[in-house]
Amino acid sequence: MSDLMNMVLNNANTQWVLLATMLLGIASGVLGSIALLRKQSLIGDAVAHAALPGICIAFMLTGEKSLLALLIGATITGLLAAYCIQFVISNSIIKEDTAICLILSVFFGFGIVLLTKVTQSPAGNKSGLSDFIFGQAASLVGSDVKMMAITAAALIVITALIFKELKVLTFDPEFAKGLGLPAGFLNLVFLSLLVAVIVIGIQAVGVILMAALLITPAVAARYWTDSLGKMIVISGIFGAISGVAGTLISTLGEGLATGPFIVVTATALFLFSMFFAPGRGIVTNAIKRQINHKKINRELTMQKERGEYL
């Protein structure tokens, strides 16, 4: 433990990685909460998987592992997948869940084919693109980490600026249109923010597990409150804890993937919330029912003693 603390305190790159994963966790928790309430959780999963072919194509075109180029490629295919899902839903009899599964499978399958081709090439064998599957924060260099942290912070700020509009649009789209809010534009902005947070997180968390970081903190936060504002704050805190804890755990051994540890931490927070959250926790509700049962029995006993029980 002391060695880990010394590494964190003395290694500037590790500090930047922790800051980046913390901001990524906050951004994921904030946007994931809105996506959950808008019933767009699975779209985030599809976008995360659809980023893989964009990463591979960008590497094949540039011939080097430039994070900016890879993220641009991931953004293009991620947005394309999101728009394909919307197009299929709007112009066919296929329902949303079926369309998402269809697009996810096609894009991810294509991405695996390209990744296999890249890794079999002489240059691609040492490219480290396989880190994008499960995430490897340790492979990030200083400039990449700083760009990731700045982008995550920008996403948090943008979401805060349009929070009121998104809140109205989420709970009452018709009322939002009546107020004159540009619903189509706001939907496009939110979808772009969702794609952006997924894209910047795929190298740290991985294309397979990024959707879990997006949704798990939000689901956990839902157990603690009915207020969207409070839910977003709690979800952001859970996301930050998951990002920092998962990154620290992954630094304990060489070559450990970051994504699984981040998701495991988020899952632990979800399980704790599911069982012990004050309002909806399973254990908490069981204790409340037991207390109420004892209270009712005590009142009935008192009524019997007073001769009031019929």
N, C-alpha and C positions, 0 to 999 in steps of 0.2 A: 504493500500500500504506500509506503514511504517512497519507494522508487517511482511509482506512478505519479505521486504528487510532485516529486522533483522534476519529472519529465514534463509535466504540465506547466510548472512554474518557470522552467528554464528553457523550454523549447518554444520559440515564437510561432513556428508553423503549427504545432499542436494546439496552441492557444487560438490561432485563427481557425483551425478546423473545428474546435469546440464552439467558437462563436458562430461559425457558419451553420453547423448542424443545429445549434440552438435557435437561430433565426429561421432556419428551414422548418424546424418543428413548430415554431410559433405561426409562421405563414401557413403551413399545412393544416394546423388545428383551426385557424381562423377561417380559411377558405373551405376546409372540409365541413365545418359546421353549417355553413350556408348551403353547400352542395347536398348535405344530408337532408336538410329541411326542404330543399328544392327537388328532392328525389333524383339527384343526378350523381349519386355515389358510383354507380357502375360505369358512368361515362368516364370518370377519373381513372378507373381500372383499365378501360379500353385505351385511353390516351397514353397511359404509362406503358402498356405493352406495345402500342403502335409507334412509340418513340424509337424502338430498336432498329427497324429498317432505315430510318433517317440517319441514325448514328453510323450504321455500316456504310450507307451510300456516301455520306460526307467523308468518311475515312477513305473510301475507294477513290473519290474524286480528288482529295487533297494529298493523299499518300502519307499523311502524318496525323498524330493524335493531338490536334489543336482543339482544346475544349470549346472555344467559341464556335468553330466550324461544326463540331459535333452537336452542340446545342442548337445551332441554327437548323441543322438537318433534322434533329429530333422534334423541334418546334413545328417544322413544316409538315412532317408526317403525323404528328400529334393533332395539329389543327385539321389536317385532311381527314383523319379518322373521325374526329368529332363532327365535322360537317357532313361526312358520309353517313354517320348515324342519324343526324337530323334529316338528311335528304331521304333516306330509306323510310324513316318513320312517317314523314310528310307525304310521300308519294307512293306508298304501297300499303298493303293490308298487314304487313309484318309489324308486330308490336315492339315496344321499345326494348324489352329484355332480350328478345330474339335478335333484333338488329345489333345490339351491343355485342352479344356473343359472336355473331357472325363477323362483324368488322374486327373485333379483337382477335379472333382466331386467324383470319386472313392476314392481317398485318403482322402479328407475332410470328406466325408460321413463315412468312416471307422474310422476316427479320432473322430467324434462326438459320434459314437457308443462306442468307448473305453473310451472317456471322461465321458459319462453317466455312464458307468460301474464303473469307478474309483470314481466318486463323490458319488455313492451310497454305496461304501464300507466305513467301519468305519474310516479307515486311510485316504482315499481319500477325505472324506467330508471336512476335514480341510487342505487339501494339498495346496489349492490356485491355482490349475491348471487352473481354469476358468479365472484367470488373463491373461492367454496367449491368450484368445479370442480377447479382446479389448486392452490389455496392461495395466499395472499398475506399473509405475516406482517407486512409493512409496514403493512397496513391495520388492524392491531390497535391499539386504544387502550390506555392504561395500565391501566385497571380490568379490561379483558378479558384482558390478558396476565397480570396478577396472579392472576386467577381460574383461568386455564389452568395456571399454574405451581403454584398451591396444590393444585389437583385432581390434577395429575400426581404431585406429591409424595405426596399421600394414597393414590393407587393403588399407588405403590411400597411404602409402609408396610403397607398392607393385605395386599398379596401376600406380603410378608416374614412377616407374622404367621401366615398360613395356608399357608406354603410346605410344611411337612412333610406336612400333610394332602393338599395337592394333589399332592405327589410320590408318596405312596402310592396315591392315587386314579388317577393317570396310568399308573403301571406295573403295578398289580395291583388292579383294581376289586373283585374278589371278596374279596381279603384285606382291603381297606379296609372292606367291609361286615361281614366277620367281626370286625373290631376295634370295630365299632359306630359307625363314622364315618357321619354323615348324607350319604350319597353324592348324593342328589337335591338337597339344600340346597347342598352344595359346588359341584355342577355349575351350579346357578343363580347362585351368587355369582361363580364364575369367568366365566360368560357375561356377567353384569352388568359385571364389571371390564373384559372385552374390549370390550363396547359403549361403556363410559365412556371408555376410552382412545382409541377411534376417534372418538367424538363430539367430544372436546376438541381433537383434532388436525386436524379437517377444515378449519378456516379457515386453519391454517398450511400443511398439506400438500395438502388437497383430497380430495374424496370418491373420486376415481378412483385416486389414488396412495397413500392412507392405508394400504391393505392391504399395499403394498410396504414401507412403513416398519415395519409390524408383523412381516413375515415375513423380509425380506432379512437384517437383522442376525442373526436367529436361525439362518438357514441358513448364514450365514458362520461364526458361532460354532461350529456343529456340526462344522466341519472341524478345530477346534483341540482338542477334548476329548471324552471319553465320559462325563464327570461332569455331571449336570444342574445342580448348584450352580455349577460353573465355567462351564458353558455360559451360564447366566443372567447371570453377571457379565460375561463377554466380550461377550455380545449387548447388554447394557446399555451397555457402553463403546462398541461400534460404533454403537449407536443415538444416543448422545450426540454422538459425532464427526460423524455424518451430520447431525444437527439443527443443530449449531453451524456446521459448514462450509457446509451448504446455505443457511442464513440469511445468513451473511457474504457468500457469492457473490451472492445475490439483491439485496443492498444496493448492489452495484457499479453498477447501472443502474436507472433509474426504471421502475417498472411490471413488473419481472421477477418471474415467479411463483416462490414459494419451494419448493413441492412438488417440481417436477422436479429442482431442484438437490440437494435433500435425498436424493431417491431415486437420483440419479446417483452421489452420494457413497457411499451405502449399497451400490450395485451395484459400485462400484470396490473397496470393502472385500471384498465377496463374491468378486470375480474374483481379488483378491490372495490371499484365503484358499484358493480352489479350486486355485490354482496353486502356492502357496508355504507352505501350512500344514504344520507339521512332521510330523504324523501321517498326513494323507490328501491332501496337496497333489499335484497331477499332476506338477509338476516335481520336487518332493521325492522322490516315489516312483520317478520315472524315474532320478534320481541314485542312490537307494538300490539299485535293481536293477542299475545299471551297476557300482556298487561291489561288490555281491555277486557279479556275473558275473566281475569281474576277480579277486576273492578266490578263487572256485571254480577259475578257470583257473590261478591261481598255485599253488593246492594240488595240482591235477592235475599240473602241470608238476613240482613238487617230488616227487610220488609216482613219476612216470616216471623222474626222475633217480635215485631211490633203488631203482628196480626194483620198487616196490610196486603199480604200476598194472596192473590185469588187463584 
